[in-house]
Amino acid sequence: MFKVVSLFLSISIFSVAQANETLEFETAQELLTVMEVDKQMLGGFEAMLPIVNQLADKLKLNAQETEELKGIYRDWFDNDIDRVKMRTEIANLYSKQFTMSEMKQIIEFYGTSVGKKFIQQSPELTKLGAQIGMAEAQNKQHLLVEKLTPFMEEHSSE
């Protein structure tokens, strides 16, 4: 009898834990929807386009060829990147990093006018922030090369 009760309790505890994980995941999915994570992903892609422009410059492409190159990248992003998979993985990440209560508070914040403005502006801010970072990295690239050169020379002779 004790074994039966123990088995029943362990199954019950497992079921409750599994239900909580499902609720947390569903709340994380709701949070991602409110955060408009799909637009955020698109903003991340758009932030990558200056790198494509640099590649086009390096390849000495004309405007039409540059647009063709961007089209290849867009096709890759639109058709090959599994955004459903990414969204699931991001939801899992959020459900591990935040409690259900915290996620609900974040969802509540994003329902406010300030939260909605934040969501609306985030893709553009992400893009512009990435561009600022890339520009600064380019401006200081010569310093990195100076620091890397001795290391590369030391390790390329081996």
Buried (B, 14 or more C-beta within 10 A) or exposed (E): EEEEEEEEEEEEEEEEEEEEEEEBBBBBBBBBBBBBBBBBBBBBBBBBBBEBEEBBEEEEBEEEEBEEBBEEBBEEBEEEEEBEEEBBEBBBEBBEEBEBEEBBEBBEBBEEEEBBEBBEEBBEEBBBEBBEEBEEEEEEEEEEEEEEEEEEEEEEEE
